């Protein structure tokens, strides 16, 4: 299987993945919500993008109670937002990851299998620079022999030594609810960041790399887990220092934003 020959799903498979019946898929086709392709023998064939759309339609119907017209309107609005994201991603992390994959001679399915991520998620990341957790982003950077900081454009030359309050440059927001602001720019011996985490924002898994890390919570509450069995809950004014080679994962445990300073040395994340 290659990028030019993506997997296709039969009606029964697409229905199972979407959590609805095959007859419902046929109804949605009549309503114009999803138009699948056809095989040479005339059988319906759903792409991975079609299945993702079906899952979204099922959610809009079940969780928000929308009728077909309202679902169509919601999908059109989401597609417009996605197009804007794709346009902005032309100079972002997604384009860089796609270039690295092409340079390595790899297909989406090959990279997805090697890293352990869904090919559809990887495709979305390359197109929009969004949609994956910090764990996946770190593993992709490691896979290509680079770092998230470099992918984010942090190591550019000719940057100011002083960064004034509120004038921080920001990493592309690849992970929902996670904003990373640069407190020091350029190629430094330390990664100095200001993290702003929305309620529930998390690393979505544990990861590790070389170096040492220091974090200091300014507001909110952060839970961090080291090596899967050491739990720390940090509140305003609390700090934590640990070796980056230890597996670490984190989550905002506050019902509002959590803001913290996070320093890595050397810049291996």
LOMI-960811 format. One record per residue: x, y, z of N, C-alpha, C in turn; residue in three letters. Coordinates in steps of 0.1 Angstrom, whole numbers, plus 2048, in hexadecimal, padded with zeros to 3 digits. Example, Ala and Ser with C-alpha at 12.3 -4.5 7.8 and 13.67 -1.06 7.14 Angstrom:
BEGIN
8847C784E87B7D384E8847DF84EALA;8807EA8478897F584788180084FSER;
//
This chain:
BEGIN
8087F480080080080080980C800UNK;8068167F880E8227F680582E7F8UNK;80B83A7F88038477F87F98477ECUNK;7FD8427E17F58427D57EA8387D5UNK;7EB82E7DE7E18247DE7DC8227EDUNK;7D582C7F27D082B8007C6820802UNK;7C481C80E7BA8128117AC81780EUNK;7A480D80979681080778D807810UNK;78280B81577A80381E76C800817UNK;7687F481975A7F08147507F681DUNK;7437F58197387FB8217387F582FUNK;7397E88307387E283D7447E7847UNK;7507E884175B7EC8497597FB84DUNK;755803844753811847748813851UNK;73E80B85073380C85A738808868UNK;73F7FD8697457F987674E80387CUNK;75780987476081387975982087DUNK;74D82287774582F87A73B82C885UNK;73982088972F81D89372181E88FUNK;71E81D88271081E87D70E812874UNK;70281186F6FE806866702809857UNK;7037FF84F7058018416FA80983AUNK;6EE80683F6E280E8396E381D83CUNK;6E98208486EB82E84C6F5834842UNK;6FF82D83F709833836702836828UNK;6FA82D8246F382F8176EA83B818UNK;6E383D8236DB8488256E3855825UNK;6EE85582B6F786182C6FC86481EUNK;6FE85A81670285C8086F7863800UNK;6EA85F8026DF8657FB6DE8737FFUNK;6E087680C6DF8848126EB88C80EUNK;6F588680770188E80270B89180DUNK;70B88A81871488D823722886820UNK;72287B81A72E87481672C86D809UNK;73486F7FF7338697F273F8607F0UNK;73E8537F274A84A7F174D8487E2UNK;7598437E075D83F7D37578327CFUNK;75A82D7C37548217BE7608187B8UNK;75F80C7BA7688027B37648017A5UNK;76D7FA79D76A7F778F75D7EF78EUNK;7597E779874D7DF7987417E779EUNK;7437F37A27387FB7A77367FB7B5UNK;73E7F47BD73D7F37CB7428007D2UNK;73B8047DD7408107E474D80D7EBUNK;7568177EA7638177F17668247F8UNK;76882280676A82E80E779830811UNK;77E83C81078C83F81378D841822UNK;79984282779B846835795853839UNK;79685D82F79086A832780869832UNK;77B86082A76C85E82A768858838UNK;77084E83D76D84884A76D852855UNK;77885B85577986585F76D86F85EUNK;76887285275C87A850750873856UNK;74F86685374385F85874385F867UNK;74F85D86D75085D87C74C86B881UNK;74F87587A74C88387F73D88587DUNK;73788087272888187072187A87BUNK;72686E87F71F86688972086D896UNK;72B87489972C87B8A67238878A6UNK;72288F89B71A89B89A70B89789CUNK;70788B8976FA8878986F68828A6UNK;6FF87A8AC6FD8748B96FF87E8C4UNK;70A8858C470D88E8CF70789C8CFUNK;7058A18C37008AE8C16F28AF8BCUNK;6ED8A38B86DF8A28B36DC8AA8A7UNK;6E58AB89E6E38B38926DC8AB887UNK;6D48B287F6CE8AB8746D78AC868UNK;6D48A585D6DD8A58516E18B384CUNK;6D88BC84B6DB8C98466E58D0850UNK;6E38CF85D6EC8D58676FA8CE867UNK;6FA8C18657068BA86470E8BF858UNK;7088C084C70F8C58407158D3843UNK;70D8DB8497128E984C71E8E9855UNK;71D8E085F7288DF8697358DA862UNK;7338D085973F8CA8527458D4849UNK;73D8DC8427428E683974A8F1841UNK;7458F584D74D8FE85575A8F8859UNK;75A8EC85D7668E58617708E4856UNK;76B8E184A7748E083E77A8ED83BUNK;7728F883D77890583A783908844UNK;78190585178C90785B7988FE857UNK;7968F28537A18E984F7A98EF844UNK;7A28F483A7A98FA82E7B2906833UNK;7AD90E83C7B59198427C1913849UNK;7C09088507CB9028577D58FC84DUNK;7D08F68437D98F18397E18FC832UNK;7DB90782F7E29128297ED917832UNK;7EA91883F7F491D8497FF91384BUNK;7FC9068488068FB84B8108FA840UNK;80F90283581890182A82690582FUNK;82890C83983590F83E83790A84CUNK;82F90085082F8FC85E8358EE860UNK;8328E886C8388DB86F8338D1865UNK;8268D18618218C78588298C684BUNK;82C8D28458348D18398428CC83BUNK;8488CF8478558CA84A8558BB84CUNK;84B8B685384A8A88558488A0847UNK;8408A683F83E8A083284A8A082AUNK;8528AB82A85F8AB8238698A1828UNK;86989F83587289683B86E887837UNK;86188583785C878833860875824UNK;85E87E81C86187C80E87087A80CUNK;87888281388788181288B873817UNK;88486D82088786082588285581CUNK;87A85981287484F809869846810UNK;86284C81985884482184A84881DUNK;84183F81E83384181C82C845829UNK;82084A82981984D83581784083DUNK;81383583781182983E81E824844UNK;82982583E83682084383A828850UNK;83983584F83C83D85B83283B866UNK;82683A86381B83886D81E82A874UNK;82282086C82581387283181387BUNK;83B81A87784881B87E84682388BUNK;83E82E88B83D8368978318318A0UNK;82882A89A81C8258A281182F8A3UNK;80E8368988048408977FB83D88BUNK;7EE84188C7E583E8817EA846874UNK;7E98408697ED84785C7E485385AUNK;7D885285E7CF85E85C7D386A865UNK;7D88678717DC87287A7E9878874UNK;7F287086F7FE8758697FB87D85CUNK;7F18798547ED8818497E888E84DUNK;7DF88E8577DA89B85C7E48A4861UNK;7EE89F8687F98A786D8018AD862UNK;8048A585880C8AB84C8048B5845UNK;7F78B48447EF8BE83D7EC8CA845UNK;7EA8C98527E58D485A7EE8D9865UNK;7F98D18688028D48737FB8D3880UNK;7F08CB8817E98C988D7E48BB88FUNK;7DF8B889B7D88AB89D7DF8A08A4UNK;7EC8A28A97F28988B17F789D8BEUNK;7F98938C87FE8978D580D8998D5UNK;81289E8E08208A08E28298948E0UNK;8238898E582B87C8E582D8788D6UNK;8238798CE8248758C082D87F8B8UNK;82C88C8BB8348968B58438948B8UNK;8468908C585488E8C88598818C1UNK;8518778C185586A8BA85786C8ABUNK;84F8748A585287789785F87F895UNK;86188989D86E89189C87A88789EUNK;87987F8A88848758AB88586C89FUNK;87B86789987B85E88D883864882UNK;88187188088887887589587E879UNK;89A87C8858A78808898A788F88CUNK;89C89589189C8A38948958A58A1UNK;8918B18A488A8B48B187D8BD8AEUNK;8748BD8B78688C58B586B8D38B5UNK;8758D88BC87A8E68BC87E8EA8AEUNK;8868E18A888B8E589A87F8E5890UNK;8768DB89286B8DB8898628E788AUNK;8628ED89685A8F9899861906895UNK;86D90589087491088C87B918897UNK;87D9118A28839188AE89291B8ACUNK;8999138A48A79158A48AC91E898UNK;8A39278948A79308898B293A88EUNK;8BA93F8858C59498888BF957889UNK;8C896088D8C596E88E8B8971896UNK;8B896C8A28AC96E8AB8B09778B6UNK;8A797F8BC8AA9888C78AE9808D4UNK;8B89868DC8BC9808E98B19838F3UNK;8AA98E8F28A09928FC8929908F6UNK;88998A8FE87B9888FA87298F904UNK;86B9989008629A090A85599990DUNK;85099B91984499591E839997914UNK;83298C91082798C90782A98D8F9UNK;83798D8F583B98D8E78429808E3UNK;83E9758EA8439688E783F9638DAUNK;84895D8D28449568C683F9488CBUNK;8369428C382F9368C783192B8BDUNK;83391F8C38349138BA8279118B3UNK;82790B8A781A9078A18128FE8AAUNK;8059018AB7FD8F98B57F98EC8AFUNK;8028E28B07FF8D58AA7F68CD8B4UNK;7F78CF8C17F08C88CB7E58D08D0UNK;7D88CB8D07CD8D38D57CF8D78E3UNK;7CD8E48E67CD8E98F47DB8EC8F9UNK;7E68EA8F17F38EC8F67FA8F78EEUNK;7FD9028F580490D8EF81290E8F5UNK;81C90E8EC82A90F8F083091C8EBUNK;8349258F58399328F28489328F5UNK;8509398EC85F9398ED8639448F6UNK;86A94090187094A90A87E94E905UNK;8849458FD8929488F88929428EAUNK;8969498E08969448D28A49418CDUNK;8A493A8C28B09368BB8B692A8C1UNK;8C39278BC8CA91B8C08D191D8CDUNK;8CB9188D88CF91A8E58D390D8ECUNK;8DA90D8F78DD9018FF8D18FC906UNK;8C69059078BA90190E8AE905906UNK;8A48FC90789690090288F90690EUNK;88B91390C88491A91787691E912UNK;86C91891785F91991285591D91DUNK;84A92391983F92692283391E91CUNK;82E91492482390C91F816912925UNK;80C91291C7FF9169207F590A91DUNK;7F09049277E88F79257DA8FA927UNK;7D18F791E7C38F89207BE8EC929UNK;7B28EE92F7AD8E39387AE8D5931UNK;7B48CB9377B48BE9327BF8BC928UNK;7C78C69247D28C491A7DC8BB920UNK;7E28B29177EB8A891C7F58A4912UNK;7FF89D91680989990C80488D904UNK;7F98869087F387B9027FD86F900UNK;80486D90B80D86190B81B866911UNK;82385C91483086091A83B85F910UNK;84686791185186790885E86A910UNK;86986990A87686C910880870906UNK;88B87690A89587A9018A187E90AUNK;8AC8829048B888590C8B7892913UNK;8BE89491E8BF8A29248B98A2932UNK;8B68AE9368B08B19438A58BB942UNK;89B8BB94B8908C494988C8CB957UNK;8888D79568838DF9628768E595EUNK;86C8E496785F8EA96585B8F2971UNK;8548FD96F85090597B84290A977UNK;83890798082A90A97D827918981UNK;82292097881E92E97B81092F980UNK;80792797A7F992797E7F391A97AUNK;7E89179807E190A97D7E78FE985UNK;7E58F297F7EA8E69857EE8DC97AUNK;7F98D697C7FF8CD9728028C0979UNK;7FE8B59728028A797780C8A296DUNK;81789D97282289796A825889970UNK;82788096782987296B83786E965UNK;84086996E84D86596984E85696AUNK;85385096085584195F849839961UNK;83D84095F83083896082B83696EUNK;83483997982F836986832840991UNK;83884B98D83B856996832862992UNK;82986699B81F87099882387D9A0UNK;82288899982589599F81A89F99BUNK;8148A69A580A8B09A18108BD9A6UNK;8128C699C8188D399E80E8DE99EUNK;80E8E79A88058F39A880E8FF9A6UNK;80890B9A780F9179A681B9199AFUNK;82691B9A983391D9B183B9109B2UNK;8359049AE83C8F89AF8458F69A3UNK;8508EE9A685A8EB99B85D8DD99BUNK;8628D89908678CA98F8738C9986UNK;87D8C19898898BF98188B8B197FUNK;88D8AC97388F89E97089789C964UNK;89C8909638A488C95789A88894BUNK;89D88E94089488C93489387E92FUNK;89D87693389D86892E89385F935UNK;88D86594088285E94787586093FUNK;86D85693E86185893785886293FUNK;85286B93784A87593E83E879936UNK;83387A93D82687F937820889940UNK;81789193B81189C94380389F93FUNK;7FC8A69487EE8AA9457EB8B694EUNK;7E38BF9487DD8CA9507D28C5959UNK;7D48C69667CA8C196F7C18CC974UNK;7C28D896F7BB8E39737AE8E596AUNK;7A48EB9707988ED9687998FA960UNK;7A49019617A790C9587B590A952UNK;7BB91594D7C89139467D3911951UNK;7DD90994D7E99089557F490D94DUNK;7FC91695480791D94D814919955UNK;81F91594D82B91195483791594BUNK;84291695284F91894B85590A94AUNK;85B90793E8608FA93C86E8FB934UNK;8788F693A8868F793588C8EA932UNK;8918E79268988DB9238A78DE91FUNK;8B08D69248BE8D89208C58CA91FUNK;8CC8C79148CC8CF9078BF8CE900UNK;8BD8D68F68B08D78EF8AD8CB8E6UNK;8A98C08ED8A78B38E68998AF8E3UNK;88F8B88E88818B48E687D8B98D8UNK;
//
